[in-house]
């Protein structure tokens, strides 16, 4: 059993979607970051960096934080969604790292300055709006001649897609990125993605560009 600690953020949704895709049984533990529950000692024992998501695999008592590490662990544990032969393995890995190092952190800054704190810093708004547009452009170009970012559907797509769902908070007009929209909609139709979207429970459905 996987004990899954999460909240309704893109990083949390990566893992809920992955758990649904690979079919592992799991229990959900909501960590309300709006109430600072990520600082509770019980959670810090699982995730020392006080960030969601985190998991505890009761089969071997392994605790893991960091969404990218969790995705790779679940993929390796089940033998799904991460090919092990080269070069396919490293194609997936580089796009997972692209999300972890760029598409997630930079879009997170866009959320902060363009949505939650608009009007606080013209410089920051210009910087992160520009970087959001650049990263969406990189993704759109990558998807111009392939269905998914690394060939077949993989942990790379699962890591990227939840961040794309926040396009309104990033001042992004999806119609300017038609290849991303095609990819986005195909992934949104997957039953596991639809189930994972509502973990933990939420009222808002998947936004459709």
ABEGO torsion letter per residue (X at the ends): XBBBBBBBBAAAAAAAAAAAAAGBBBBBBBBBAAAGAAABAAAAAABAAGBOBBBBBAAAGBBBBEAAAAAAAAAAAAGBGBBABOAAAAAAAAAAAAAAAAAAAAAAAAAAAAAAABGABAAAAAAAAAAAAAAAAAAAAAAAABABAAEBBBAAAAAAAAAAAAAAAAGBBAAABAAAAAAAAAAAABAAAAAAAAOBBBABBBBBX
